[in-house]
Amino acid sequence: NEWRAIGVQQSRGWVHYAIHRPEPHIMLFRRPLNYQQENQQPVQAAAK
């Protein structure tokens, strides 16, 4: 992960998908809109 090597930190689920070529210091990240819901449901069910 190049972006981790330069000190960028992201929470879980974020994926680096592009660098804006005219300005290479701009990096684009994405994750599903319902990412936290998908990953929290099993934890909540286990906690009950």
C-alpha positions in Angstrom: 0.0 0.0 0.0 1.8 3.1 -1.3 -0.5 5.4 0.6 0.3 3.7 4.0 4.0 4.1 3.2 3.7 7.9 3.0 1.8 8.0 6.3 -1.9 8.1 5.3 -4.2 6.3 7.7 -7.7 5.3 7.1 -10.3 3.4 9.1 -11.3 -0.1 7.9 -13.1 -0.6 4.7 -11.6 2.3 2.7 -9.9 1.2 -0.6 -7.6 3.4 -2.6 -8.7 3.4 -6.2 -7.1 6.3 -8.0 -4.6 9.1 -8.0 -5.6 12.4 -9.7 -2.9 12.5 -12.3 -2.7 16.3 -12.7 -2.2 16.5 -9.0 -0.6 13.3 -7.7 -0.9 14.4 -4.0 -4.7 13.9 -4.4 -5.6 10.3 -3.7 -9.2 8.9 -4.0 -10.6 6.4 -1.6 -14.0 4.7 -1.5 -16.0 2.2 0.6 -19.6 1.0 0.4 -22.2 3.4 1.9 -23.5 0.6 4.2 -20.1 -0.6 5.3 -20.6 -0.1 9.0 -24.0 -1.7 9.0 -22.7 -4.8 7.2 -19.8 -5.2 9.7 -21.7 -4.3 12.9 -24.7 -6.6 12.7 -22.7 -9.9 13.4 -21.0 -8.1 16.4 -24.4 -6.9 17.8 -25.9 -10.4 17.4 -23.0 -12.0 19.2 -23.3 -9.5 22.1 -27.0 -10.4 22.8 
